[in-house]
């Protein structure tokens, strides 16, 4: 398997790779899905090091970037790729940045709690988050065809307005971005988030048929599909107890937690 000083590359199957940044506190995963005709890269990481340097070693096929959502830790290397997909409701953030999020705060977050040596090209004092015009706008239900491998787009707002999940039906892989992962809270407490939308999105993904493995964008790589049953119970609990609103704090469930 490919060895690298910054990225950890893990093979999920013969045509699916996780590209992880464990040296940073966010422990973010990007995913390369290779079809017969082209490949999809779900997110591009922090931008601390070159993602394309890694993906070029894994496939020679054209790569299209699918953006789960426009937060800095998921769009870092977007500028290295020609084709970028983003949901229509996160499009403005990709072009202009997130209103109210200062460059000073972004640089502070990108620089803290780093445990691996960073490349000489990385300077947190001059780090600039990607901004640019997407190639393609996604909507709920869109299908991206890679050649004998179809990816279905599910609009799953809450963490961001245009957050999406990606379902690889043939493999049974559900890529949930920042909607569902373990260990640290799923964030829906800042002004640009929406607790009601987030819970509706969790309910939506819990009802997708054919899921065999869940891949969140942070922490543990690959969660058992049983977590979707836990999600269904959590949704019912949160709604029943009127907790789906800002300020109700951290809610812990079996395998994950949510912060409103």
ZIKA-V748415 format. One record per run of one state. SS is the DSSP state (a for helix, b for strand, c for the rest). FROM is the first residue (numbers start at 1). TO is the last residue. If there is no record, write none. Layout:
BEGIN
SS:FROM:TO + SS:FROM:TO
END
This chain:
BEGIN
c:1:7 + b:8:13 + c:14:15 + b:16:21 + c:22:27 + b:28:34 + c:35:37 + b:38:42 + c:43:50 + a:51:58 + c:59:61 + b:62:66 + c:67:71 + a:72:74 + c:75:77 + a:78:80 + c:81:82 + b:83:87 + a:88:96 + c:97:102 + a:103:111 + c:112:135 + b:136:138 + c:139:142 + b:143:145 + c:146:149 + b:150:155 + c:156:163 + b:164:168 + c:169:172 + b:173:177 + c:178:185 + b:186:187 + c:188:194 + a:195:206 + c:207:212 + b:213:216 + c:217:217 + b:218:218 + c:219:222 + b:223:224 + c:225:226 + a:227:240 + c:241:249 + b:250:253 + c:254:255 + b:256:259 + c:260:260
END
